Structures are given as structure tokens and as C-alpha cells.
Amino acid sequence: KCVDCGKRLGQYKGLRCKSCRNKFHAMKGRKNPAFGKSPNWKLVKYRNNWFRSYWEANFAKWLNLSDIKWKYESQRFDLGSATYTPDFYLPEFDLYIEIKGYWREDAKKKFNFVRKYFNVDLICLSKKELQMIGII
């Protein structure tokens, strides 16, 4: 049965019927049940942490080899209609770090909004910087 309306689903093994599923995906911002939750990407495990990319896992290894304390996705910033979670926080430096392979426009806007309105030190390491320090 559909978890929203109770309609019988038949052979379909999902949680919602077609009409409820369409309503669910149409919800935006805080009304969407997935608001503030991370999408399910292929994850990479390193020292009991699951990372969203090999670049992030390799950066964590580099931080450990450099004896730099870090936290992964420790802070979520509420932007009103969306959230932003930087990849790393370095408590010794009070610094947030974002690892980016490709910058979409919406990601750039969120990044700059967090830097400006939350007054935090937030930097982005792209492919070029990660290559320079030997991460990739």
C-alpha cells in the first residue's frame, strides 16, 4: 500500500503510488521530506567515514598524514529554501573546506552566500589545488 494515501500498489514495490510519488517529487524547499538530507552518491570509506568522492577521502588521508584535525560534514547551514554543508571543518584553523571537481552555478551561489552571510572562513579546493598538494 502507498504510505501516503493507502492505495494498493500491486506489483510495484515502491513506497508511493504514481500520483503520490509525483506530488512528493514536486515539493520544494522545507516541504520536501528530503530537505537538508544528503543525496545518495557512491560513497568511499576511509577510517570509519563515508566520503562522497575519492578526492574527499584522499584529502582526509592527507590531513591525517599532516597531523591536522578535521571533521567531515560537521556543519549544515540553513539557507532558507536549501541547505549547504561544507565537506571539511578544521577546528585548529576555524576553517571550512569544500572539495569541488565541477562548479555548478547554484553551488557557487550557495558557497558565496555562506561566506558572506554566516561570516565563516570557507575555501574551495578544486582539481588544480588538489593536484598541487598531491591529492590527485
C-alpha positions in Angstrom: 0.0 0.0 0.0 1.0 3.6 -0.6 2.5 5.2 2.5 0.7 8.5 1.8 -2.8 7.5 0.5 -3.1 3.8 1.3 -3.9 2.9 -2.3 -2.9 -0.7 -3.2 0.3 -0.7 -5.3 0.0 -4.1 -7.0 3.3 -5.4 -8.3 5.1 -2.1 -7.9 7.4 -2.4 -4.9 7.9 1.3 -4.1 6.6 3.3 -1.1 4.2 5.5 -3.0 1.6 5.2 -5.8 2.3 7.2 -9.0 0.2 10.2 -8.1 1.7 10.5 -4.6 5.2 10.0 -5.9 4.7 12.9 -8.4 3.5 15.1 -5.5 6.4 14.0 -3.3 9.0 15.0 -6.0 7.2 18.3 -6.8 7.6 19.5 -3.2 10.3 22.2 -2.9 12.4 23.6 0.0 11.3 22.8 3.5 8.2 20.9 2.4 10.2 18.2 0.7 10.9 15.3 3.1 14.5 15.1 1.8 15.2 18.8 2.7 18.6 19.0 4.3 19.5 15.4 3.7 22.4 14.4 1.6 21.7 12.6 -1.7 22.8 9.0 -2.0 26.1 9.1 -4.0 28.5 6.3 -4.5 30.4 6.5 -1.2 34.1 5.9 -0.4 35.0 4.6 3.1 38.2 5.7 4.9 38.7 5.3 8.7 35.0 4.8 9.6 33.9 7.8 7.5 32.0 7.6 4.3 33.0 10.2 1.7 31.2 11.3 -1.4 34.3 11.1 -3.6 37.8 9.7 -3.8 39.1 13.3 -3.8 37.5 13.9 -0.4 38.8 10.6 1.0 42.3 11.3 -0.3 42.1 14.8 1.2 41.2 13.3 4.6 44.2 10.9 4.3 46.4 13.9 3.5 45.1 15.8 6.6 45.8 12.8 8.8 49.4 12.5 7.4 49.8 16.2 8.1 48.5 15.8 11.7 45.7 18.2 11.0 42.5 17.5 13.0 39.4 17.6 10.8 35.6 16.9 10.9 33.7 15.7 7.9 30.4 17.5 7.0 30.1 18.6 10.6 28.0 21.8 10.0 24.9 22.3 7.9 24.0 25.9 7.1 20.3 26.7 6.7 19.8 29.0 3.7 16.0 29.2 3.9 15.0 27.2 0.8 18.0 25.0 0.8 21.0 23.9 3.0 24.7 24.0 2.5 27.2 21.5 4.1 30.9 22.1 3.6 33.0 19.0 3.2 35.6 19.6 5.9 36.0 21.7 9.0 39.5 22.2 10.5 38.9 23.2 14.2 42.5 24.3 14.7 42.2 26.9 12.0 38.4 27.6 12.3 38.3 26.9 8.6 35.7 25.2 6.3 36.9 23.5 3.1 34.9 22.5 0.1 36.3 20.0 -2.4 35.0 20.6 -5.9 35.6 18.9 -9.2 33.0 20.9 -11.1 31.3 24.1 -10.0 27.6 24.4 -10.9 26.1 27.9 -10.7 23.8 27.0 -7.9 26.7 25.6 -5.9 28.7 28.8 -6.4 25.8 30.9 -5.2 25.4 28.8 -2.0 29.1 28.9 -1.4 29.3 32.7 -1.7 26.1 33.2 0.4 27.5 31.1 3.3 30.8 33.0 3.2 29.1 36.4 3.2 26.1 36.0 5.5 27.4 33.4 8.0 30.8 35.2 8.2 32.8 32.0 8.1 36.2 31.2 6.6 35.3 28.9 3.7 37.6 28.0 0.9 37.3 25.8 -2.1 39.9 23.3 -3.3 39.5 22.5 -7.0 41.3 20.0 -9.2 44.2 22.4 -9.7 44.9 22.9 -5.9 44.4 19.2 -5.2 47.0 18.4 -7.8 49.4 20.9 -6.4 49.4 19.3 -3.0 49.5 15.8 -4.4 45.9 14.7 -3.5 45.1 13.6 -7.1 
